[in-house]
Amino acid sequence: MIPKLTPPTWMAEALCAQVDSEMFFPEQGESNRYAKRTCMRCDVRIQCLNYAVEQKMPFGVWGGLSERERRHLRRTA
């Protein structure tokens, strides 16, 4: 039996849960500016960023950073 994954509780409080999630996963060449602006106003941005870094999320804007920015953050930490 596959275990059922429960999302972290902070996810329900995230601003991204209230808007179109596609803006957080832009296609190559598309801007992620609106996603980052939304993140900067979010009360759970730090929890989101920590989660994305710990889980090595390969795509999207999490906690206000793109996948490239999170990779750089992991390398310099």
mmCIF file of the N, C-alpha and C atoms, coordinates in Angstrom:
data_MODEL
# 
_entry.id   MODEL 
# 
loop_
_atom_site.group_PDB 
_atom_site.id 
_atom_site.type_symbol 
_atom_site.label_atom_id 
_atom_site.label_alt_id 
_atom_site.label_comp_id 
_atom_site.label_asym_id 
_atom_site.label_entity_id 
_atom_site.label_seq_id 
_atom_site.pdbx_PDB_ins_code 
_atom_site.Cartn_x 
_atom_site.Cartn_y 
_atom_site.Cartn_z 
_atom_site.occupancy 
_atom_site.B_iso_or_equiv 
_atom_site.pdbx_formal_charge 
_atom_site.auth_seq_id 
_atom_site.auth_comp_id 
_atom_site.auth_asym_id 
_atom_site.auth_atom_id 
_atom_site.pdbx_PDB_model_num 
ATOM 1   N N  . MET A 1 1  ? 0.844  -1.180 0.000   1.00 0.00 ? 1  MET A N  1 
ATOM 2   C CA . MET A 1 1  ? 0.000  0.000  0.000   1.00 0.00 ? 1  MET A CA 1 
ATOM 3   C C  . MET A 1 1  ? 0.890  1.244  0.000   1.00 0.00 ? 1  MET A C  1 
ATOM 4   N N  . ILE A 1 2  ? 0.577  2.205  -0.858  1.00 0.00 ? 2  ILE A N  1 
ATOM 5   C CA . ILE A 1 2  ? 1.325  3.451  -0.947  1.00 0.00 ? 2  ILE A CA 1 
ATOM 6   C C  . ILE A 1 2  ? 0.825  4.389  0.148   1.00 0.00 ? 2  ILE A C  1 
ATOM 7   N N  . PRO A 1 3  ? 1.767  4.956  0.945   1.00 0.00 ? 3  PRO A N  1 
ATOM 8   C CA . PRO A 1 3  ? 1.331  5.858  2.007   1.00 0.00 ? 3  PRO A CA 1 
ATOM 9   C C  . PRO A 1 3  ? 0.753  7.146  1.424   1.00 0.00 ? 3  PRO A C  1 
ATOM 10  N N  . LYS A 1 4  ? -0.271 7.657  2.066   1.00 0.00 ? 4  LYS A N  1 
ATOM 11  C CA . LYS A 1 4  ? -0.891 8.902  1.643   1.00 0.00 ? 4  LYS A CA 1 
ATOM 12  C C  . LYS A 1 4  ? -0.065 10.064 2.176   1.00 0.00 ? 4  LYS A C  1 
ATOM 13  N N  . LEU A 1 5  ? 0.357  10.950 1.279   1.00 0.00 ? 5  LEU A N  1 
ATOM 14  C CA . LEU A 1 5  ? 1.167  12.085 1.675   1.00 0.00 ? 5  LEU A CA 1 
ATOM 15  C C  . LEU A 1 5  ? 0.261  13.239 2.103   1.00 0.00 ? 5  LEU A C  1 
ATOM 16  N N  . THR A 1 6  ? 0.550  13.787 3.246   1.00 0.00 ? 6  THR A N  1 
ATOM 17  C CA . THR A 1 6  ? -0.197 14.922 3.756   1.00 0.00 ? 6  THR A CA 1 
ATOM 18  C C  . THR A 1 6  ? 0.632  16.175 3.560   1.00 0.00 ? 6  THR A C  1 
ATOM 19  N N  . PRO A 1 7  ? 0.072  17.190 2.901   1.00 0.00 ? 7  PRO A N  1 
ATOM 20  C CA . PRO A 1 7  ? 0.853  18.413 2.717   1.00 0.00 ? 7  PRO A CA 1 
ATOM 21  C C  . PRO A 1 7  ? 1.103  19.109 4.048   1.00 0.00 ? 7  PRO A C  1 
ATOM 22  N N  . PRO A 1 8  ? 2.208  19.823 4.151   1.00 0.00 ? 8  PRO A N  1 
ATOM 23  C CA . PRO A 1 8  ? 2.478  20.566 5.384   1.00 0.00 ? 8  PRO A CA 1 
ATOM 24  C C  . PRO A 1 8  ? 1.334  21.541 5.681   1.00 0.00 ? 8  PRO A C  1 
ATOM 25  N N  . THR A 1 9  ? 1.066  21.794 6.943   1.00 0.00 ? 9  THR A N  1 
ATOM 26  C CA . THR A 1 9  ? -0.063 22.638 7.337   1.00 0.00 ? 9  THR A CA 1 
ATOM 27  C C  . THR A 1 9  ? 0.071  24.074 6.827   1.00 0.00 ? 9  THR A C  1 
ATOM 28  N N  . TRP A 1 10 ? 1.285  24.584 6.700   1.00 0.00 ? 10 TRP A N  1 
ATOM 29  C CA . TRP A 1 10 ? 1.466  25.956 6.249   1.00 0.00 ? 10 TRP A CA 1 
ATOM 30  C C  . TRP A 1 10 ? 0.962  26.165 4.832   1.00 0.00 ? 10 TRP A C  1 
ATOM 31  N N  . MET A 1 11 ? 0.876  25.117 4.024   1.00 0.00 ? 11 MET A N  1 
ATOM 32  C CA . MET A 1 11 ? 0.457  25.260 2.633   1.00 0.00 ? 11 MET A CA 1 
ATOM 33  C C  . MET A 1 11 ? -0.961 25.823 2.511   1.00 0.00 ? 11 MET A C  1 
ATOM 34  N N  . ALA A 1 12 ? -1.810 25.526 3.451   1.00 0.00 ? 12 ALA A N  1 
ATOM 35  C CA . ALA A 1 12 ? -3.180 26.044 3.404   1.00 0.00 ? 12 ALA A CA 1 
ATOM 36  C C  . ALA A 1 12 ? -3.208 27.554 3.600   1.00 0.00 ? 12 ALA A C  1 
ATOM 37  N N  . GLU A 1 13 ? -2.198 28.109 4.241   1.00 0.00 ? 13 GLU A N  1 
ATOM 38  C CA . GLU A 1 13 ? -2.122 29.552 4.497   1.00 0.00 ? 13 GLU A CA 1 
ATOM 39  C C  . GLU A 1 13 ? -1.396 30.317 3.395   1.00 0.00 ? 13 GLU A C  1 
ATOM 40  N N  . ALA A 1 14 ? -0.804 29.620 2.457   1.00 0.00 ? 14 ALA A N  1 
ATOM 41  C CA . ALA A 1 14 ? 0.007  30.256 1.420   1.00 0.00 ? 14 ALA A CA 1 
ATOM 42  C C  . ALA A 1 14 ? -0.851 31.027 0.423   1.00 0.00 ? 14 ALA A C  1 
ATOM 43  N N  . LEU A 1 15 ? -0.364 32.189 0.009   1.00 0.00 ? 15 LEU A N  1 
ATOM 44  C CA . LEU A 1 15 ? -1.079 32.993 -0.986  1.00 0.00 ? 15 LEU A CA 1 
ATOM 45  C C  . LEU A 1 15 ? -1.207 32.256 -2.314  1.00 0.00 ? 15 LEU A C  1 
ATOM 46  N N  . CYS A 1 16 ? -0.243 31.421 -2.639  1.00 0.00 ? 16 CYS A N  1 
ATOM 47  C CA . CYS A 1 16 ? -0.295 30.709 -3.917  1.00 0.00 ? 16 CYS A CA 1 
ATOM 48  C C  . CYS A 1 16 ? -1.490 29.759 -3.996  1.00 0.00 ? 16 CYS A C  1 
ATOM 49  N N  . ALA A 1 17 ? -2.020 29.374 -2.854  1.00 0.00 ? 17 ALA A N  1 
ATOM 50  C CA . ALA A 1 17 ? -3.199 28.507 -2.837  1.00 0.00 ? 17 ALA A CA 1 
ATOM 51  C C  . ALA A 1 17 ? -4.454 29.268 -3.252  1.00 0.00 ? 17 ALA A C  1 
ATOM 52  N N  . GLN A 1 18 ? -4.354 30.590 -3.320  1.00 0.00 ? 18 GLN A N  1 
ATOM 53  C CA . GLN A 1 18 ? -5.509 31.435 -3.637  1.00 0.00 ? 18 GLN A CA 1 
ATOM 54  C C  . GLN A 1 18 ? -5.477 32.009 -5.051  1.00 0.00 ? 18 GLN A C  1 
ATOM 55  N N  . VAL A 1 19 ? -4.416 31.717 -5.799  1.00 0.00 ? 19 VAL A N  1 
ATOM 56  C CA . VAL A 1 19 ? -4.273 32.256 -7.160  1.00 0.00 ? 19 VAL A CA 1 
ATOM 57  C C  . VAL A 1 19 ? -3.978 31.118 -8.129  1.00 0.00 ? 19 VAL A C  1 
ATOM 58  N N  . ASP A 1 20 ? -3.905 31.450 -9.390  1.00 0.00 ? 20 ASP A N  1 
ATOM 59  C CA . ASP A 1 20 ? -3.619 30.458 -10.427 1.00 0.00 ? 20 ASP A CA 1 
ATOM 60  C C  . ASP A 1 20 ? -2.212 29.894 -10.221 1.00 0.00 ? 20 ASP A C  1 
ATOM 61  N N  . SER A 1 21 ? -2.125 28.629 -9.952  1.00 0.00 ? 21 SER A N  1 
ATOM 62  C CA . SER A 1 21 ? -0.832 28.006 -9.648  1.00 0.00 ? 21 SER A CA 1 
ATOM 63  C C  . SER A 1 21 ? 0.106  27.962 -10.851 1.00 0.00 ? 21 SER A C  1 
ATOM 64  N N  . GLU A 1 22 ? -0.420 28.118 -12.052 1.00 0.00 ? 22 GLU A N  1 
ATOM 65  C CA . GLU A 1 22 ? 0.438  28.064 -13.242 1.00 0.00 ? 22 GLU A CA 1 
ATOM 66  C C  . GLU A 1 22 ? 1.473  29.171 -13.269 1.00 0.00 ? 22 GLU A C  1 
ATOM 67  N N  . MET A 1 23 ? 1.189  30.316 -12.623 1.00 0.00 ? 23 MET A N  1 
ATOM 68  C CA . MET A 1 23 ? 2.173  31.392 -12.646 1.00 0.00 ? 23 MET A CA 1 
ATOM 69  C C  . MET A 1 23 ? 3.427  31.025 -11.851 1.00 0.00 ? 23 MET A C  1 
ATOM 70  N N  . PHE A 1 24 ? 3.351  30.031 -10.984 1.00 0.00 ? 24 PHE A N  1 
ATOM 71  C CA . PHE A 1 24 ? 4.501  29.599 -10.198 1.00 0.00 ? 24 PHE A CA 1 
ATOM 72  C C  . PHE A 1 24 ? 5.343  28.562 -10.933 1.00 0.00 ? 24 PHE A C  1 
ATOM 73  N N  . PHE A 1 25 ? 4.874  28.147 -12.098 1.00 0.00 ? 25 PHE A N  1 
ATOM 74  C CA . PHE A 1 25 ? 5.586  27.174 -12.920 1.00 0.00 ? 25 PHE A CA 1 
ATOM 75  C C  . PHE A 1 25 ? 5.637  27.673 -14.367 1.00 0.00 ? 25 PHE A C  1 
ATOM 76  N N  . PRO A 1 26 ? 6.331  28.800 -14.584 1.00 0.00 ? 26 PRO A N  1 
ATOM 77  C CA . PRO A 1 26 ? 6.365  29.382 -15.931 1.00 0.00 ? 26 PRO A CA 1 
ATOM 78  C C  . PRO A 1 26 ? 7.148  28.497 -16.905 1.00 0.00 ? 26 PRO A C  1 
ATOM 79  N N  . GLU A 1 27 ? 6.744  28.587 -18.156 1.00 0.00 ? 27 GLU A N  1 
ATOM 80  C CA . GLU A 1 27 ? 7.475  27.896 -19.222 1.00 0.00 ? 27 GLU A CA 1 
ATOM 81  C C  . GLU A 1 27 ? 8.814  28.598 -19.418 1.00 0.00 ? 27 GLU A C  1 
ATOM 82  N N  . GLN A 1 28 ? 9.757  27.897 -19.999 1.00 0.00 ? 28 GLN A N  1 
ATOM 83  C CA . GLN A 1 28 ? 11.066 28.491 -20.254 1.00 0.00 ? 28 GLN A CA 1 
ATOM 84  C C  . GLN A 1 28 ? 10.899 29.772 -21.067 1.00 0.00 ? 28 GLN A C  1 
ATOM 85  N N  . GLY A 1 29 ? 11.533 30.828 -20.613 1.00 0.00 ? 29 GLY A N  1 
ATOM 86  C CA . GLY A 1 29 ? 11.459 32.114 -21.281 1.00 0.00 ? 29 GLY A CA 1 
ATOM 87  C C  . GLY A 1 29 ? 10.355 33.020 -20.765 1.00 0.00 ? 29 GLY A C  1 
ATOM 88  N N  . GLU A 1 30 ? 9.394  32.476 -20.015 1.00 0.00 ? 30 GLU A N  1 
ATOM 89  C CA . GLU A 1 30 ? 8.325  33.292 -19.445 1.00 0.00 ? 30 GLU A CA 1 
ATOM 90  C C  . GLU A 1 30 ? 8.800  33.911 -18.133 1.00 0.00 ? 30 GLU A C  1 
ATOM 91  N N  . SER A 1 31 ? 8.209  35.028 -17.781 1.00 0.00 ? 31 SER A N  1 
ATOM 92  C CA . SER A 1 31 ? 8.577  35.734 -16.563 1.00 0.00 ? 31 SER A CA 1 
ATOM 93  C C  . SER A 1 31 ? 8.000  35.054 -15.320 1.00 0.00 ? 31 SER A C  1 
ATOM 94  N N  . ASN A 1 32 ? 8.766  35.078 -14.245 1.00 0.00 ? 32 ASN A N  1 
ATOM 95  C CA . ASN A 1 32 ? 8.266  34.584 -12.955 1.00 0.00 ? 32 ASN A CA 1 
ATOM 96  C C  . ASN A 1 32 ? 8.067  35.755 -11.979 1.00 0.00 ? 32 ASN A C  1 
ATOM 97  N N  . ARG A 1 33 ? 8.066  36.965 -12.510 1.00 0.00 ? 33 ARG A N  1 
ATOM 98  C CA . ARG A 1 33 ? 7.975  38.179 -11.697 1.00 0.00 ? 33 ARG A CA 1 
ATOM 99  C C  . ARG A 1 33 ? 6.706  38.218 -10.841 1.00 0.00 ? 33 ARG A C  1 
ATOM 100 N N  . TYR A 1 34 ? 5.555  37.867 -11.397 1.00 0.00 ? 34 TYR A N  1 
ATOM 101 C CA . TYR A 1 34 ? 4.304  37.928 -10.640 1.00 0.00 ? 34 TYR A CA 1 
ATOM 102 C C  . TYR A 1 34 ? 4.273  36.884 -9.531  1.00 0.00 ? 34 TYR A C  1 
ATOM 103 N N  . ALA A 1 35 ? 4.832  35.733 -9.799  1.00 0.00 ? 35 ALA A N  1 
ATOM 104 C CA . ALA A 1 35 ? 4.914  34.694 -8.765  1.00 0.00 ? 35 ALA A CA 1 
ATOM 105 C C  . ALA A 1 35 ? 5.792  35.180 -7.611  1.00 0.00 ? 35 ALA A C  1 
ATOM 106 N N  . LYS A 1 36 ? 6.930  35.758 -7.951  1.00 0.00 ? 36 LYS A N  1 
ATOM 107 C CA . LYS A 1 36 ? 7.842  36.243 -6.904  1.00 0.00 ? 36 LYS A CA 1 
ATOM 108 C C  . LYS A 1 36 ? 7.213  37.367 -6.090  1.00 0.00 ? 36 LYS A C  1 
ATOM 109 N N  . ARG A 1 37 ? 6.471  38.251 -6.754  1.00 0.00 ? 37 ARG A N  1 
ATOM 110 C CA . ARG A 1 37 ? 5.771  39.324 -6.026  1.00 0.00 ? 37 ARG A CA 1 
ATOM 111 C C  . ARG A 1 37 ? 4.750  38.750 -5.061  1.00 0.00 ? 37 ARG A C  1 
ATOM 112 N N  . THR A 1 38 ? 4.034  37.744 -5.494  1.00 0.00 ? 38 THR A N  1 
ATOM 113 C CA . THR A 1 38 ? 3.059  37.092 -4.620  1.00 0.00 ? 38 THR A CA 1 
ATOM 114 C C  . THR A 1 38 ? 3.766  36.474 -3.424  1.00 0.00 ? 38 THR A C  1 
ATOM 115 N N  . CYS A 1 39 ? 4.854  35.808 -3.664  1.00 0.00 ? 39 CYS A N  1 
ATOM 116 C CA . CYS A 1 39 ? 5.618  35.181 -2.577  1.00 0.00 ? 39 CYS A CA 1 
ATOM 117 C C  . CYS A 1 39 ? 6.080  36.211 -1.544  1.00 0.00 ? 39 CYS A C  1 
ATOM 118 N N  . MET A 1 40 ? 6.530  37.349 -2.004  1.00 0.00 ? 40 MET A N  1 
ATOM 119 C CA . MET A 1 40 ? 7.061  38.360 -1.089  1.00 0.00 ? 40 MET A CA 1 
ATOM 120 C C  . MET A 1 40 ? 5.990  38.913 -0.148  1.00 0.00 ? 40 MET A C  1 
ATOM 121 N N  . ARG A 1 41 ? 4.727  38.771 -0.508  1.00 0.00 ? 41 ARG A N  1 
ATOM 122 C CA . ARG A 1 41 ? 3.627  39.222 0.358   1.00 0.00 ? 41 ARG A CA 1 
ATOM 123 C C  . ARG A 1 41 ? 3.073  38.086 1.225   1.00 0.00 ? 41 ARG A C  1 
ATOM 124 N N  . CYS A 1 42 ? 3.604  36.888 1.077   1.00 0.00 ? 42 CYS A N  1 
ATOM 125 C CA . CYS A 1 42 ? 3.048  35.706 1.737   1.00 0.00 ? 42 CYS A CA 1 
ATOM 126 C C  . CYS A 1 42 ? 3.611  35.532 3.151   1.00 0.00 ? 42 CYS A C  1 
ATOM 127 N N  . ASP A 1 43 ? 2.724  35.239 4.092   1.00 0.00 ? 43 ASP A N  1 
ATOM 128 C CA . ASP A 1 43 ? 3.119  35.057 5.495   1.00 0.00 ? 43 ASP A CA 1 
ATOM 129 C C  . ASP A 1 43 ? 3.931  33.784 5.741   1.00 0.00 ? 43 ASP A C  1 
ATOM 130 N N  . VAL A 1 44 ? 3.837  32.820 4.835   1.00 0.00 ? 44 VAL A N  1 
ATOM 131 C CA . VAL A 1 44 ? 4.542  31.544 5.046   1.00 0.00 ? 44 VAL A CA 1 
ATOM 132 C C  . VAL A 1 44 ? 5.683  31.346 4.043   1.00 0.00 ? 44 VAL A C  1 
ATOM 133 N N  . ARG A 1 45 ? 6.202  32.454 3.520   1.00 0.00 ? 45 ARG A N  1 
ATOM 134 C CA . ARG A 1 45 ? 7.254  32.388 2.509   1.00 0.00 ? 45 ARG A CA 1 
ATOM 135 C C  . ARG A 1 45 ? 8.490  31.639 2.996   1.00 0.00 ? 45 ARG A C  1 
ATOM 136 N N  . ILE A 1 46 ? 8.902  31.880 4.221   1.00 0.00 ? 46 ILE A N  1 
ATOM 137 C CA . ILE A 1 46 ? 10.113 31.232 4.746   1.00 0.00 ? 46 ILE A CA 1 
ATOM 138 C C  . ILE A 1 46 ? 9.902  29.720 4.886   1.00 0.00 ? 46 ILE A C  1 
ATOM 139 N N  . GLN A 1 47 ? 8.748  29.305 5.384   1.00 0.00 ? 47 GLN A N  1 
ATOM 140 C CA . GLN A 1 47 ? 8.458  27.872 5.489   1.00 0.00 ? 47 GLN A CA 1 
ATOM 141 C C  . GLN A 1 47 ? 8.464  27.225 4.103   1.00 0.00 ? 47 GLN A C  1 
ATOM 142 N N  . CYS A 1 48 ? 7.893  27.929 3.134   1.00 0.00 ? 48 CYS A N  1 
ATOM 143 C CA . CYS A 1 48 ? 7.837  27.429 1.762   1.00 0.00 ? 48 CYS A CA 1 
ATOM 144 C C  . CYS A 1 48 ? 9.243  27.284 1.184   1.00 0.00 ? 48 CYS A C  1 
ATOM 145 N N  . LEU A 1 49 ? 10.069 28.295 1.379   1.00 0.00 ? 49 LEU A N  1 
ATOM 146 C CA . LEU A 1 49 ? 11.437 28.238 0.859   1.00 0.00 ? 49 LEU A CA 1 
ATOM 147 C C  . LEU A 1 49 ? 12.221 27.116 1.524   1.00 0.00 ? 49 LEU A C  1 
ATOM 148 N N  . ASN A 1 50 ? 12.115 26.991 2.825   1.00 0.00 ? 50 ASN A N  1 
ATOM 149 C CA . ASN A 1 50 ? 12.800 25.902 3.529   1.00 0.00 ? 50 ASN A CA 1 
ATOM 150 C C  . ASN A 1 50 ? 12.359 24.545 2.998   1.00 0.00 ? 50 ASN A C  1 
ATOM 151 N N  . TYR A 1 51 ? 11.072 24.383 2.798   1.00 0.00 ? 51 TYR A N  1 
ATOM 152 C CA . TYR A 1 51 ? 10.522 23.126 2.270   1.00 0.00 ? 51 TYR A CA 1 
ATOM 153 C C  . TYR A 1 51 ? 11.109 22.829 0.884   1.00 0.00 ? 51 TYR A C  1 
ATOM 154 N N  . ALA A 1 52 ? 11.104 23.831 0.013   1.00 0.00 ? 52 ALA A N  1 
ATOM 155 C CA . ALA A 1 52 ? 11.598 23.630 -1.352  1.00 0.00 ? 52 ALA A CA 1 
ATOM 156 C C  . ALA A 1 52 ? 13.077 23.281 -1.371  1.00 0.00 ? 52 ALA A C  1 
ATOM 157 N N  . VAL A 1 53 ? 13.858 23.914 -0.507  1.00 0.00 ? 53 VAL A N  1 
ATOM 158 C CA . VAL A 1 53 ? 15.297 23.630 -0.453  1.00 0.00 ? 53 VAL A CA 1 
ATOM 159 C C  . VAL A 1 53 ? 15.527 22.229 0.108   1.00 0.00 ? 53 VAL A C  1 
ATOM 160 N N  . GLU A 1 54 ? 14.842 21.892 1.186   1.00 0.00 ? 54 GLU A N  1 
ATOM 161 C CA . GLU A 1 54 ? 15.011 20.566 1.803   1.00 0.00 ? 54 GLU A CA 1 
ATOM 162 C C  . GLU A 1 54 ? 14.572 19.445 0.865   1.00 0.00 ? 54 GLU A C  1 
ATOM 163 N N  . GLN A 1 55 ? 13.484 19.661 0.136   1.00 0.00 ? 55 GLN A N  1 
ATOM 164 C CA . GLN A 1 55 ? 12.946 18.635 -0.767  1.00 0.00 ? 55 GLN A CA 1 
ATOM 165 C C  . GLN A 1 55 ? 13.604 18.656 -2.144  1.00 0.00 ? 55 GLN A C  1 
ATOM 166 N N  . LYS A 1 56 ? 14.482 19.653 -2.358  1.00 0.00 ? 56 LYS A N  1 
ATOM 167 C CA . LYS A 1 56 ? 15.151 19.824 -3.656  1.00 0.00 ? 56 LYS A CA 1 
ATOM 168 C C  . LYS A 1 56 ? 14.122 19.891 -4.799  1.00 0.00 ? 56 LYS A C  1 
ATOM 169 N N  . MET A 1 57 ? 13.118 20.747 -4.611  1.00 0.00 ? 57 MET A N  1 
ATOM 170 C CA . MET A 1 57 ? 12.068 20.906 -5.613  1.00 0.00 ? 57 MET A CA 1 
ATOM 171 C C  . MET A 1 57 ? 12.704 21.368 -6.925  1.00 0.00 ? 57 MET A C  1 
ATOM 172 N N  . PRO A 1 58 ? 12.527 20.592 -7.994  1.00 0.00 ? 58 PRO A N  1 
ATOM 173 C CA . PRO A 1 58 ? 13.239 20.889 -9.233  1.00 0.00 ? 58 PRO A CA 1 
ATOM 174 C C  . PRO A 1 58 ? 12.580 21.939 -10.126 1.00 0.00 ? 58 PRO A C  1 
ATOM 175 N N  . PHE A 1 59 ? 11.340 22.301 -9.856  1.00 0.00 ? 59 PHE A N  1 
ATOM 176 C CA . PHE A 1 59 ? 10.619 23.211 -10.739 1.00 0.00 ? 59 PHE A CA 1 
ATOM 177 C C  . PHE A 1 59 ? 9.865  24.260 -9.941  1.00 0.00 ? 59 PHE A C  1 
ATOM 178 N N  . GLY A 1 60 ? 9.627  25.382 -10.568 1.00 0.00 ? 60 GLY A N  1 
ATOM 179 C CA . GLY A 1 60 ? 8.740  26.391 -10.024 1.00 0.00 ? 60 GLY A CA 1 
ATOM 180 C C  . GLY A 1 60 ? 9.377  27.383 -9.077  1.00 0.00 ? 60 GLY A C  1 
ATOM 181 N N  . VAL A 1 61 ? 8.562  28.380 -8.731  1.00 0.00 ? 61 VAL A N  1 
ATOM 182 C CA . VAL A 1 61 ? 8.937  29.392 -7.759  1.00 0.00 ? 61 VAL A CA 1 
ATOM 183 C C  . VAL A 1 61 ? 8.387  28.948 -6.412  1.00 0.00 ? 61 VAL A C  1 
ATOM 184 N N  . TRP A 1 62 ? 9.251  28.829 -5.448  1.00 0.00 ? 62 TRP A N  1 
ATOM 185 C CA . TRP A 1 62 ? 8.885  28.441 -4.081  1.00 0.00 ? 62 TRP A CA 1 
ATOM 186 C C  . TRP A 1 62 ? 9.556  29.422 -3.132  1.00 0.00 ? 62 TRP A C  1 
ATOM 187 N N  . GLY A 1 63 ? 8.796  29.995 -2.240  1.00 0.00 ? 63 GLY A N  1 
ATOM 188 C CA . GLY A 1 63 ? 9.376  30.922 -1.273  1.00 0.00 ? 63 GLY A CA 1 
ATOM 189 C C  . GLY A 1 63 ? 10.025 32.135 -1.903  1.00 0.00 ? 63 GLY A C  1 
ATOM 190 N N  . GLY A 1 64 ? 9.613  32.470 -3.104  1.00 0.00 ? 64 GLY A N  1 
ATOM 191 C CA . GLY A 1 64 ? 10.139 33.647 -3.781  1.00 0.00 ? 64 GLY A CA 1 
ATOM 192 C C  . GLY A 1 64 ? 11.377 33.410 -4.618  1.00 0.00 ? 64 GLY A C  1 
ATOM 193 N N  . LEU A 1 65 ? 11.852 32.171 -4.696  1.00 0.00 ? 65 LEU A N  1 
ATOM 194 C CA . LEU A 1 65 ? 13.050 31.873 -5.480  1.00 0.00 ? 65 LEU A CA 1 
ATOM 195 C C  . LEU A 1 65 ? 12.753 30.858 -6.580  1.00 0.00 ? 65 LEU A C  1 
ATOM 196 N N  . SER A 1 66 ? 13.412 31.033 -7.703  1.00 0.00 ? 66 SER A N  1 
ATOM 197 C CA . SER A 1 66 ? 13.299 30.083 -8.808  1.00 0.00 ? 66 SER A CA 1 
ATOM 198 C C  . SER A 1 66 ? 14.147 28.846 -8.502  1.00 0.00 ? 66 SER A C  1 
ATOM 199 N N  . GLU A 1 67 ? 14.009 27.825 -9.325  1.00 0.00 ? 67 GLU A N  1 
ATOM 200 C CA . GLU A 1 67 ? 14.817 26.615 -9.127  1.00 0.00 ? 67 GLU A CA 1 
ATOM 201 C C  . GLU A 1 67 ? 16.305 26.924 -9.215  1.00 0.00 ? 67 GLU A C  1 
ATOM 202 N N  . ARG A 1 68 ? 16.704 27.785 -10.123 1.00 0.00 ? 68 ARG A N  1 
ATOM 203 C CA . ARG A 1 68 ? 18.117 28.168 -10.265 1.00 0.00 ? 68 ARG A CA 1 
ATOM 204 C C  . ARG A 1 68 ? 18.604 28.880 -9.002  1.00 0.00 ? 68 ARG A C  1 
ATOM 205 N N  . GLU A 1 69 ? 17.805 29.788 -8.480  1.00 0.00 ? 69 GLU A N  1 
ATOM 206 C CA . GLU A 1 69 ? 18.187 30.525 -7.272  1.00 0.00 ? 69 GLU A CA 1 
ATOM 207 C C  . GLU A 1 69 ? 18.275 29.601 -6.057  1.00 0.00 ? 69 GLU A C  1 
ATOM 208 N N  . ARG A 1 70 ? 17.386 28.617 -5.979  1.00 0.00 ? 70 ARG A N  1 
ATOM 209 C CA . ARG A 1 70 ? 17.447 27.659 -4.863  1.00 0.00 ? 70 ARG A CA 1 
ATOM 210 C C  . ARG A 1 70 ? 18.681 26.770 -4.966  1.00 0.00 ? 70 ARG A C  1 
ATOM 211 N N  . ARG A 1 71 ? 19.053 26.364 -6.162  1.00 0.00 ? 71 ARG A N  1 
ATOM 212 C CA . ARG A 1 71 ? 20.285 25.572 -6.338  1.00 0.00 ? 71 ARG A CA 1 
ATOM 213 C C  . ARG A 1 71 ? 21.485 26.364 -5.870  1.00 0.00 ? 71 ARG A C  1 
ATOM 214 N N  . HIS A 1 72 ? 21.540 27.622 -6.238  1.00 0.00 ? 72 HIS A N  1 
ATOM 215 C CA . HIS A 1 72 ? 22.640 28.497 -5.819  1.00 0.00 ? 72 HIS A CA 1 
ATOM 216 C C  . HIS A 1 72 ? 22.644 28.621 -4.283  1.00 0.00 ? 72 HIS A C  1 
ATOM 217 N N  . LEU A 1 73 ? 21.493 28.791 -3.699  1.00 0.00 ? 73 LEU A N  1 
ATOM 218 C CA . LEU A 1 73 ? 21.367 28.893 -2.239  1.00 0.00 ? 73 LEU A CA 1 
ATOM 219 C C  . LEU A 1 73 ? 21.888 27.637 -1.550  1.00 0.00 ? 73 LEU A C  1 
ATOM 220 N N  . ARG A 1 74 ? 21.537 26.453 -2.092  1.00 0.00 ? 74 ARG A N  1 
ATOM 221 C CA . ARG A 1 74 ? 22.014 25.188 -1.504  1.00 0.00 ? 74 ARG A CA 1 
ATOM 222 C C  . ARG A 1 74 ? 23.541 25.089 -1.602  1.00 0.00 ? 74 ARG A C  1 
ATOM 223 N N  . ARG A 1 75 ? 24.113 25.517 -2.737  1.00 0.00 ? 75 ARG A N  1 
ATOM 224 C CA . ARG A 1 75 ? 25.560 25.430 -2.926  1.00 0.00 ? 75 ARG A CA 1 
ATOM 225 C C  . ARG A 1 75 ? 26.327 26.354 -1.989  1.00 0.00 ? 75 ARG A C  1 
ATOM 226 N N  . THR A 1 76 ? 25.756 27.513 -1.701  1.00 0.00 ? 76 THR A N  1 
ATOM 227 C CA . THR A 1 76 ? 26.463 28.481 -0.876  1.00 0.00 ? 76 THR A CA 1 
ATOM 228 C C  . THR A 1 76 ? 26.200 28.296 0.616   1.00 0.00 ? 76 THR A C  1 
ATOM 229 N N  . ALA A 1 77 ? 25.242 27.443 0.949   1.00 0.00 ? 77 ALA A N  1 
ATOM 230 C CA . ALA A 1 77 ? 24.903 27.232 2.373   1.00 0.00 ? 77 ALA A CA 1 
ATOM 231 C C  . ALA A 1 77 ? 25.885 26.294 3.045   1.00 0.00 ? 77 ALA A C  1 
# 
